[in-house]
Amino acid sequence: MYTLIFLSQAQKDAKKLASSGLKSKTLELIEIIKFNPLQYPPDYQFLKGDMQGLISRRINKQH
């Protein structure tokens, strides 16, 4: 299992996800990412600069 790190913006966006009815889908995707961070979907990107070696994931209605 991998460690997920949520940046401050993601923590703020969690409230928006809950109010838009995406909380259950988000939690489902987080579980997938915990065990296989490179699984598609959702899309991912490798970060650069100070955060090199980390992966960013975007969660929206499409996923």
Secondary structure, DSSP 8 states (H G I E B T S, - for coil): -------HHHHHHHHHHHHTT-HHHHHHHHHHHHH-TT-SSS-EEE--GGGTT-EEE---TT-
